[in-house]
């Protein structure tokens, strides 16, 4: 359970309410980026069948209903309730808990120490989920996501020294093997290459870390092709261009942020993404 009340979502919108059948109807669009399967009874039952530690098979319908309610909370911006729901469901709710805490920490937590603490907690939870559900792409993606955000906070140089870059890359590679159309993983892989090239230079980046400008650009193109209506795909393209080329591609990066702003957010996460893009343009 979350210990204290989290900062609230600042952009509430009735359009982000996915009650009843709306959640399943809009799920493919809402999860185009992370390829998370819809948590219906059949999906939950299959997971439990594969690992009895996740719960009782007879409870599959009830557990699925709770998971769906947790995701409804996430999409409308009630990140703390989404986290608590995922937390109560244990490994079955790990993706929900990790994503709720991660998006909230990324955008709505100002204190750097608290951010670091949150990303460490996400990493531990995702790693534990991998042990029970090794074929779940998002268990690997969310470990990479949390370690990536942690690395950005402590500085990429320190992260490289601590060997975190290798962990980020290996988890993203596993994610993409399990879910080749995982747009968020393609975006994250693009940023991995861009961050390393930016920090150590193209020659050392390529020789020591296998990081290349061309590979970054390839992953960005793939992410945009898979999720063209996702604001974060355009935002991270802009961020990668600035990392790789600096002021030389400033106008192109600004155009990426502008495209993100023009997109209509489909849920709270995307609304926060768009707000971030607007801030970059000020």
C-alpha positions in Angstrom: 0.0 0.0 0.0 1.1 3.6 -0.7 2.2 5.2 2.6 0.9 8.7 2.1 -1.4 10.5 -0.3 0.1 11.1 -3.7 -0.1 14.3 -5.6 -3.3 14.3 -7.7 -3.6 14.2 -11.5 -3.9 17.9 -12.6 -5.8 17.4 -15.9 -9.0 15.4 -15.1 -11.2 14.7 -18.1 -14.5 12.7 -18.4 -13.0 11.4 -21.7 -10.6 9.4 -19.6 -13.4 7.4 -17.9 -13.6 3.9 -19.3 -16.4 2.4 -17.3 -18.1 -0.9 -18.2 -17.4 -2.3 -21.7 -15.6 0.9 -22.8 -12.3 -0.3 -21.3 -12.2 -3.4 -23.5 -13.4 -1.5 -26.5 -10.7 1.1 -26.3 -8.0 -1.2 -24.9 -6.1 -1.7 -28.2 -5.7 2.0 -28.6 -4.9 2.7 -25.0 -2.2 0.0 -25.0 -0.8 0.3 -28.5 2.4 1.4 -26.8 2.9 -1.3 -24.3 1.1 -4.3 -25.9 -0.4 -5.3 -22.5 -3.1 -8.0 -23.1 -6.6 -7.2 -21.9 -7.0 -8.7 -18.4 -10.2 -10.7 -18.9 -11.1 -13.9 -17.1 -9.4 -16.1 -19.8 -6.2 -14.2 -19.6 -6.0 -14.3 -15.8 -7.0 -18.0 -15.8 -4.2 -18.8 -18.2 -1.6 -16.9 -16.1 -2.7 -18.8 -13.0 -2.6 -22.1 -14.8 1.0 -21.4 -15.6 1.9 -20.4 -12.0 -0.4 -21.4 -9.1 1.4 -18.8 -6.9 -0.6 -16.1 -8.7 -3.9 -17.1 -7.1 -6.7 -19.6 -7.3 -8.1 -20.6 -10.7 -11.6 -20.4 -9.2 -11.0 -16.7 -8.5 -10.0 -15.8 -12.1 -13.2 -13.8 -12.8 -13.0 -11.9 -9.6 -9.3 -11.1 -10.0 -9.8 -10.0 -13.6 -12.6 -7.6 -12.5 -10.2 -6.1 -9.9 -7.4 -5.8 -12.5 -9.8 -4.0 -14.9 -10.9 -1.6 -12.2 -7.3 -0.9 -11.4 -6.6 -0.1 -15.1 -9.6 2.2 -15.2 -8.1 4.1 -12.3 -4.8 4.3 -14.1 -6.4 5.7 -17.3 -8.4 8.3 -15.5 -5.4 9.5 -13.5 -6.1 8.0 -10.1 -2.6 6.6 -10.0 -2.5 5.9 -6.3 -5.6 3.7 -6.4 -4.2 2.0 -9.5 -1.0 1.3 -7.6 -2.8 0.1 -4.5 -5.0 -2.3 -6.6 -2.0 -3.7 -8.4 -0.1 -4.0 -5.1 -2.9 -6.0 -3.5 -3.0 -8.4 -6.5 0.7 -9.2 -6.1 2.6 -10.4 -9.1 -0.7 -10.6 -11.1 -1.0 -6.8 -10.7 2.7 -6.0 -11.0 2.5 -4.3 -14.4 -0.4 -2.1 -13.2 1.4 -1.2 -10.0 4.7 -0.5 -11.7 3.2 1.6 -14.5 1.1 3.6 -12.1 4.0 4.4 -9.8 6.3 5.0 -12.7 4.1 7.5 -14.6 3.2 9.3 -11.4 6.9 9.5 -10.3 8.0 10.7 -13.7 5.6 13.6 -13.9 4.0 14.3 -10.5 6.9 13.9 -8.0 9.2 16.8 -7.7 11.6 15.6 -5.0 14.5 13.9 -6.6 15.2 11.5 -3.6 11.6 10.4 -3.7 11.8 9.8 -7.5 14.9 7.6 -7.0 13.2 5.7 -4.2 10.2 5.1 -6.5 12.2 3.9 -9.4 14.2 1.6 -7.2 10.9 0.1 -5.9 9.6 -0.4 -9.4 12.8 -2.1 -10.4 12.5 -4.5 -7.5 8.9 -5.3 -8.2 9.5 -5.8 -11.9 12.4 -8.1 -11.2 10.3 -10.1 -8.8 7.6 -10.4 -11.5 10.1 -11.7 -14.0 10.9 -14.6 -11.7 7.2 -15.8 -11.8 6.2 -14.5 -15.2 9.4 -14.6 -17.4 7.4 -14.5 -20.6 5.5 -11.3 -19.7 7.0 -8.6 -21.9 6.1 -5.8 -19.5 7.9 -7.4 -16.6 11.1 -6.9 -18.6 10.1 -3.5 -20.1 9.2 -2.0 -16.7 12.6 -3.1 -15.2 14.3 -1.3 -18.1 12.0 1.7 -17.8 12.7 2.1 -14.1 16.5 1.6 -14.4 16.5 4.0 -17.4 14.7 6.8 -15.4 16.9 6.1 -12.4 20.0 6.4 -14.6 18.8 9.8 -16.0 18.5 11.1 -12.4 21.9 10.0 -11.2 23.5 10.9 -14.5 24.2 8.7 -17.5 27.9 8.7 -16.7 27.3 7.2 -13.2 24.8 4.8 -14.7 27.4 3.6 -17.2 30.0 3.2 -14.5 27.5 1.1 -12.4 26.7 -1.2 -15.3 23.0 -0.1 -15.4 23.1 0.6 -19.2 23.7 -3.1 -19.9 20.8 -4.1 -17.8 18.5 -1.5 -19.5 19.6 -2.8 -22.9 19.3 -6.5 -22.1 15.8 -6.1 -20.6 14.7 -4.1 -23.7 16.0 -6.7 -26.0 14.1 -9.4 -24.1 10.9 -7.2 -24.2 11.2 -6.9 -28.0 11.8 -10.6 -28.4 8.6 -11.3 -26.5 6.6 -8.4 -28.0 8.2 -7.1 -31.3 5.4 -4.5 -31.6 6.1 -3.0 -28.2 6.3 0.7 -29.3 7.4 1.9 -25.9 10.3 -0.5 -25.8 11.4 0.6 -29.3 11.3 4.2 -28.0 13.3 3.3 -24.9 15.8 1.4 -27.0 16.2 4.5 -29.2 16.9 6.6 -26.1 19.4 4.1 -24.8 21.5 4.4 -27.9 21.1 8.2 -28.0 22.0 8.7 -24.3 25.1 6.6 -24.6 26.3 8.2 -27.9 25.6 11.7 -26.4 27.6 10.9 -23.3 30.7 9.1 -24.6 30.8 9.9 -28.3 29.9 7.7 -31.2 33.2 5.7 -31.4 33.4 4.6 -27.8 29.6 4.1 -27.7 29.7 1.7 -30.6 32.8 -0.2 -29.5 32.1 -0.4 -25.8 28.3 -0.4 -25.5 27.1 -1.3 -29.0 25.2 2.0 -29.1 24.8 3.7 -32.5 23.1 6.8 -33.9 21.6 4.8 -36.8 20.1 2.2 -34.5 18.5 4.9 -32.4 16.9 6.4 -35.5 15.7 3.0 -36.7 13.9 2.3 -33.3 12.4 5.7 -33.4 10.9 5.1 -36.8 9.5 1.8 -35.8 7.9 3.2 -32.6 6.2 6.0 -34.7 5.0 3.5 -37.2 3.6 1.2 -34.5 2.0 4.0 -32.4 1.6 7.2 -34.5 -1.0 8.6 -32.2 1.1 8.2 -29.1 2.4 11.6 -27.8 5.4 10.0 -26.1 6.7 8.5 -29.4 7.0 12.0 -30.9 8.4 13.5 -27.7 11.1 11.0 -27.4 12.0 11.4 -31.0 12.6 15.1 -30.2 14.6 14.2 -27.1 16.7 11.8 -29.1 17.4 14.3 -31.8 18.6 16.8 -29.2 20.9 14.2 -27.6 22.4 13.1 -30.9 22.7 16.4 -32.8 22.1 19.2 -30.3 21.3 22.6 -31.7 21.8 21.3 -35.3 18.4 19.6 -35.1 16.7 21.9 -32.6 14.0 22.9 -35.2 13.3 19.3 -36.0 13.0 18.4 -32.3 10.6 21.3 -31.8 8.5 20.0 -34.7 8.4 16.6 -32.8 7.1 18.3 -29.7 4.6 20.3 -31.8 3.2 17.1 -33.3 2.8 15.6 -29.8 0.9 18.6 -28.6 -1.5 18.3 -31.6 -2.5 14.8 -30.6 -5.7 14.4 -28.5 -4.7 12.5 -25.3 -6.7 9.3 -24.7 -5.9 9.0 -21.0 -4.2 10.6 -18.1 -0.8 9.3 -19.0 -1.0 10.8 -22.5 -2.3 14.1 -21.0 0.8 14.3 -18.9 2.9 13.5 -22.0 1.3 16.4 -23.9 1.7 18.7 -20.9 5.4 17.9 -20.9 5.7 18.6 -24.6 4.0 22.0 -24.1 6.5 22.8 -21.4 9.4 22.0 -23.8 8.0 24.6 -26.2 7.8 27.4 -23.7 
